[in-house]
Amino acid sequence: MISGRAEPVRLLPWSGAEGKPCYLVGDGTGYLSRVADTIESVQLGMAGELLDHAADMVADHRVTAAQLRFLACRMAESLRDVHRIAESRGARLPAPACGDLDDLSNLNNLDDLDDPAPEA
């Protein structure tokens, strides 16, 4: 808290010493925020490319167990990165209005999302 007001906190897309999370306090417009945005973009792009590569490898019956193990390790790393990005972005979403929560609690199942409201 600075000057009596709460500052937004952002989980950064990298870890600190001993794998501990790093956070940035600020309004999201500074240099470090732009660096974090760039790194997130690179990580998401690499995850997409890895998915394409994985699909090719799984379809190839000549792939060895060692190659699949290496792929699984890289996919685990990528999933960890993507999870951190999702956690960071989710934490920065605005809180839903009270009415929004009431609307969601009235849904019986996901099929209700596709059905238009009945006309009176």
Summary of the structure (lengths in Angstrom):
residues: 120
radius of gyration: 20.6
end to end distance: 50.0
largest distance: 62.7
contacts: 238
relative contact order: 0.11
helix: 59%
strand: 12%
